[in-house]
Amino acid sequence: MRHEHWAGLDVCITGGLDRQGSGEGPLVVLLHGFGAPGDDLVALWRYLNIPDEVRFLFPAAPLKLDMGFGDARAWWMLDMERITKARAQGQWDALSEEIPRGLPPARTQVHDLLSLATETLSVPSRSLVLGGFSQGAMLSTDLVLHSEIPLAGLALLSGTLIARQEWLTRLPNRQGLPVFQSHGTDDPILAFSMAQQLREHIQTAGLPVSWVEFRGGHEIPIQVLQGLEAFLQSVLYPEVNSQK
């Protein structure tokens, strides 16, 4: 494992033949959620049974939060009071229409990171998977819909629908892109019903979805990791999987 500072972001790189990102294998980039430490998702790669040549990159969000415990970061700030009120009143649809003020600059910064990482790490064409958890999943979706970066897949762990009109307009431009999506039926943070809405919009636009729902909350349980592992195998090594 090694650490770099690319595009203004601290990143952790692991996997590859030397477990520090060496080689020319595929690259999986995962963005953590709101309030999590920058290395929140790093341990996940150890649970995925995929070829050693696959590299992983975990960037730490640029905004530091004062939450009273350790390292807490965000890709953009949230109005937690307003979100809590909307959740209590069941007003998820209204929130899904909004474009968070900090979303465009976060999108630009991660886009710059991906461009630098794919060049520096010599990532083969269409061997990049982008994804994240919660706020990281939202940012990943938004970036994919605002760019033409060639991707093997998009992985959305406990994300939700935001910037509805922009996303629905742009989704058909990514027709055919494989998507992995997971969500807990009892998620108290981001409603399961909104994740279902997002899945329906993605599928309607022509993007195939590998869907994993689980009995649980805002988390990444073992069945999600198993689903993600199968998804990565299928999109990064389609020739091998087609022969099974």
Secondary structure, DSSP 8 states (H G I E B T S, - for coil): -EEEEETTEEEEEEEETTSEEESS--EEEEE--TTB-TTTTGGGGGG----TT-EEEEE--SEE---SSS--EESS---HHHHHHHHHHT-HHHHHT---TTHHHHHHHHHHHHHHHHHHTT--TT-EEEEEETHHHHHHHHHHHT-----SEEEEES----SHHHHHHHGGGGTT--EEEEEETT-SSS-HHHHHHHHHHHHHTT--EEEEEESSSSS--HHHHHHHHHHHHHHH-HHHHHT-
